[in-house]
């Protein structure tokens, strides 16, 4: 629980001004570790917003699929728990001030962002749809249906 609070605090502290900062420019112009930490926080916030966008779009495209949407919600909750466990595994002493040094916020945010981007790529399968002949697509709707019927 403490690590979850630390995670939220780090993300919040280093993601200020997220809408006004281009990440690539941010890293190119960073002059200090504090700047790099801020850039990593901005990147993390952008990934969080993309995750929210993808989930909302999936919910819109699959409305009426009650069992699927229930499973999506449970899957996301389980993934969020796993994310915290993975962060705790990578940084077991995150609650000890300065244990990892001044680079910790950057490292923590960057690792969290990497895991979030993997999850986003996984979830986007339901937005892209299955191709003709994919017989094991399960709950993923066919790409034609998603592009021509739902949008």
ABEGO torsion letter per residue (X at the ends): XAAAAAAAAAAAAAABGAAABBAAAAAAABABAAAAAAAAAAAAAAAAAAAAAAAAAAAAAABGBAAAAAAAAAAAAAAAAAAAAAAAAABAAAABBGAAEAAAAAAAAAAAAAAAAAAAAAAAAAAAEBBBGBAAAEABBBAAAAAAAAX
